[in-house]
Amino acid sequence: MLHRILVFYKRISNGIAFYPALISAGFFVIALFSLKVGYYRLGSFMSKFLKPVLIEDVDNARVLLSTIISSVFSLLVFSFSMVMIVLNLASSSLSPRVLPGLISQKSHQVVLGTYIGTIIYSYMLLINLRSESSDNQVPSLGILLAMIFTLVCLSLFVYFIDSISNYIQADSIIRSIFKDTSKALKRDKETENQLTSPNTDGWHPIAMREDGYLKVVNYNTLASKAKELEFLIRVVPEVGDHLLEGDIAMYTNKPVDDKIEEELLNVFDVYIEERVSDHFVFGFKLLAEIAVKALSPGINDPGTAVKAVDKISILLRQRIGEPPHSVICDSKGDRRVYYTDPTVHDILFNFIAPIRTYGRADTSAMMRLVQMTYHLAVTDLPNLYHHAALSEFNALLESSVKEHIDGEHEKKGLLRSIARTKSILQRKD
């Protein structure tokens, strides 16, 4: 139950309306507070010191609040339009799958929320202005706060324009995806790694009860449940796999009843968006898709593809020293949950191989792939965890260079670099 609540919170918190809704609610509370105290002692006390900036005439207050509402509303419309333009450009020139990350940008949500909150606050004051026959007609403190909030909105508007103009660039989006993927890789390293997975012959299978793409698995919850019931779990699918109802989700070394099966399956989260913060594999996928899109004839931007490959190279070097299987331990340190993350082989041939296909005639893109393979081979040399995958990928690069690179000078340079990588991969010691 707790896992489902956390999943629900995570989904709504990544929506574009989450923070604006919270901030607007906060402004509503502030409006109620300022209306409560604005007519009474606190307002009178502060008026002695803030008289030059306090408005006491009800007509002036109405004009000022109306002006604030219309002005901030214009800022809101313009800012929201800019967000839509950014999403459209990012979708058409980079990849549609970068949109969830752009939508969930907290800074932009805070700006929109402040705009909406200021409008709500000003409306609350406007509709609660007292008649001219009242002793206290204007909540002077509240009007002063509305003026301050308007100045904040203007400052945020300047920040928003600067931020959105920088964030619309492909380099900024690539850098953001790279940072999020790097963080996800570091979190993954906190698990205990091992080279082999237990033999599951005779173990009890648990099948999926719904279809969809697996995006998150709460391994810690699985480990806690396995500790409670004293059994082991072997998770079968990898994050990102498409699962059908009836596919084997996991094995347990002891039979469990239907209620326990349902509790165990609840840790499998299936949804549409691909958020890098959920798993590093989505970061590799996004960067590879950006590179492929940049190399397509419609975009023809090899520079962006090269930068994406450079970031992939750095991330793969972080991953290259890890064995393919991992295990989660319980609070006592006992191994409870075994699983397999996407390996370097999977990343190379599922995500990076299309870059080779689309960029096989582009010298700069192929050179970056060749250099990436060389650096990965050097990094893998002490353990040789991924020797076979790197050798196979290097052979594919050699074949592409021989067949599709026309310039003899460029072809010779690439083949020399591929030969250097091959000599590294041939070292068995």
LINGISUL-V128239 format. One record per pair of residues at least 4 apart in sequence whose ideal C-beta (glycine too) atoms are under 6 Angstrom apart, sorted by sequence separation. I is the first residue (numbers start at 1). J is the second residue. If there is no record, write none. Layout:
BEGIN
i: <I;I>
j: <J;J>
END
This chain:
BEGIN
i: <9;17;20;34;41;46;47;50;67;75;89;90;94;99;109;113;130;156;159;160;163;237;243;252;256;316;329;330;342;346;347;348;349;355;356;386;400;401;13;37;38;55;91;167;226;256;294;342;405;12;55;166;237;276;293;329;330;359;380;405;47;130;226;276;294;90;91;274;327;328;294;295;222;294;327;87;90;236;326;356;377;401;236;291;376;87;235;325;125;233;234;291;290;291;233;324;398;231;232;287;373;397;231;214;231;122;287;320;214;287;214;370;394;369;213;214;118;211;200;211;391;118;208;390;208;115;76;207;208;75;239;360;207;208;240;348;114;239;344;72;205;206;361;206;345;356;360;370;377;111;222;344;348;72;73;205;221;378;72;363;370;374;377;203;204;366;370;373;377;111;218;69;203;217;200;204;217;69;216;68;215;206;215;320;65;212;306;309;313;320;65;302;305;316;320;65;281;216;292;302;306;317;323;215;284;288;292;295;302;288;291;295;285;292;284;61;58;58;98;61;68;86;58;58;72;79;56;61;68;75;82;86;54;16;55;20;14;19;23;27;31;19;20;24;28;20;24;27;31;35;47;19;23;27;181;185;20;24;180;184;39;43;180;43;177;181;39;38;181;238;38;227;35;38;233;234;235;238;223;177;34;223;34;177;219;227;177;226;34;223;223;222;219;195;197;193;193;194;174;178;185;193;194;170;174;181;191;192;174;191;192;198;197;100;100;97;97;95;95;94;95;3;3;7;3;3>
j: <13;21;24;38;45;50;51;54;71;79;93;94;98;103;113;117;134;160;163;164;167;241;247;256;260;320;333;334;346;350;351;352;353;359;360;390;404;405;18;42;43;60;96;172;231;261;299;347;410;18;61;172;243;282;299;335;336;365;386;411;54;137;233;283;301;98;99;282;335;337;304;305;233;305;338;99;102;248;339;369;390;414;250;305;390;102;250;340;142;250;251;308;308;309;252;343;418;252;253;308;394;418;253;237;254;146;311;344;239;312;241;397;421;397;242;243;149;244;234;245;425;153;243;425;245;153;115;246;247;115;279;400;248;249;281;389;156;281;386;115;248;249;404;250;389;400;404;414;421;156;267;389;393;118;119;251;267;424;119;410;417;421;424;251;252;414;418;421;425;160;267;119;253;267;251;255;268;122;269;122;269;261;271;376;122;270;364;368;372;379;125;362;365;376;380;126;342;278;354;364;368;379;385;278;347;351;355;358;365;352;355;359;351;358;351;129;129;132;173;138;146;164;137;138;153;160;138;143;150;157;164;168;140;103;143;109;104;109;113;117;121;110;112;116;120;113;117;120;124;128;140;113;117;121;276;280;116;120;276;280;136;140;277;141;276;280;139;139;283;340;141;330;139;142;337;338;339;342;328;283;141;330;142;286;328;336;287;336;145;336;337;337;337;323;325;322;323;325;307;311;318;326;327;304;308;315;326;327;311;328;329;338;338;273;275;274;286;289;290;290;293;218;221;269;266;267>
END
